[in-house]
Amino acid sequence: MLLGMNMIPENDRKLAEALRSLSLESSLQPPKPPTNRARRLLLSGCVLAVAAGAVFALGHFGPDTVDRLKGTLPQSWQGEEIGTVQDVKKQQASPTEHTPAQAAASAVIQKPSAPTREITGSGYVVAPQVVAVFSKYEGRITSIEVDVGQRVEAGQAIVTLDDASTRFALDEAKAEKVSAGLVLEAKEIELDQARVMFRRAQALAAKQSISRQDEEKAGTAYDSAVNSLAQARQDLVKADIKVQIAQERVDALVVKAPIAGTITQLDARVGDMVLARIDSVREHQKLLSITDTTTLVIDADVAETNIGGLRAGLSGEAVLDGIPDRPFAIEVSRIAPIASLEKGTVTLRLALRDPPEGIRPNMAARIRITQQVGDTSK
């Protein structure tokens, strides 16, 4: 037994005694049990000391010596601290590995984003094409074929008027045209007679049966008949023009839609006497208004301090106060050439991209245009 113990090298024995002196089993029992905090601190210190000793032994005496020393440690310590030190070395030797997804996420997070700035403003939905409809001639309204909100097509009859004097003028023009036609027929007959007489006079003059003077009279009568026929034809043309003018006035009593759109305002009332367009100097004297609601835009005001970053083609987003849950895309189509002196703003005309259903002219809108700082592309 003593012989086996003497086989332990002197250095190993000293190291084992040093480690045994640090063991909790060899420490004296204090008269008073230590507190939890003191116990934790003491246990941590012992573990660190044992770990340091194990590292020292592993580096200077080799793994065989460490295995022999493990037998000298308390039973509860064996197989824990030295293994822990080895694990620590392994962790130090191998760096932390990241999955491809973690690496990609880290790259996205670390990638700096381009600075942007936001241009905001407010405005209203506008219908660029709104037509106020007037009566071309005066008359009394006899019927109204449309109502507010109704869709109409170009050329559709919307209001009918009546004016007796206009219809009488058409009848008179037609009668004058008939009279001009009769006169023309009479002049054609006179021309035929004058032609016959002139040829007869020429034949007799050749035989010297009549005087030269009689021949000239027949020639003059023929020329006069030709001129009278030409005049009658012109009178017929004038009469036809008068009929067309009178007919146009009668046709204008049926007011038709100049464009396709929606009736947005109706001021006409059956029985009202309306003036001719040339006499309707006030806007409220119109019959109705037609709005093309298929081509709506937004006119919005933004601060004039943003003029440096504005250009046609910039995209953004708009939201209507009446439909706040349906934002939609917009694009700057035009920038006002002048700024507002009173408000210090510039008006933008914005084209709409896929606007929500229910959008109507004059609805309030808020707009937002995002632009990258330094973006000068045209």
KARAHU-V261062 format. One record per helix or strand. SS is the DSSP state (2 for helix, 1 for strand). FROM is the first residue (numbers start at 1). TO is the last residue. If there is no record, write none. Layout:
{{SS:FROM:TO} {SS:FROM:TO}}
//
This chain:
{{2:2:6} {2:10:21} {2:36:60} {2:62:70} {2:81:93} {2:100:110} {1:116:127} {1:130:133} {1:139:144} {1:151:152} {1:157:162} {2:164:206} {2:212:251} {1:254:256} {1:261:266} {1:273:274} {2:277:279} {2:283:285} {1:288:291} {1:296:303} {2:304:309} {1:315:320} {1:328:335} {1:345:353} {1:364:372}}
//
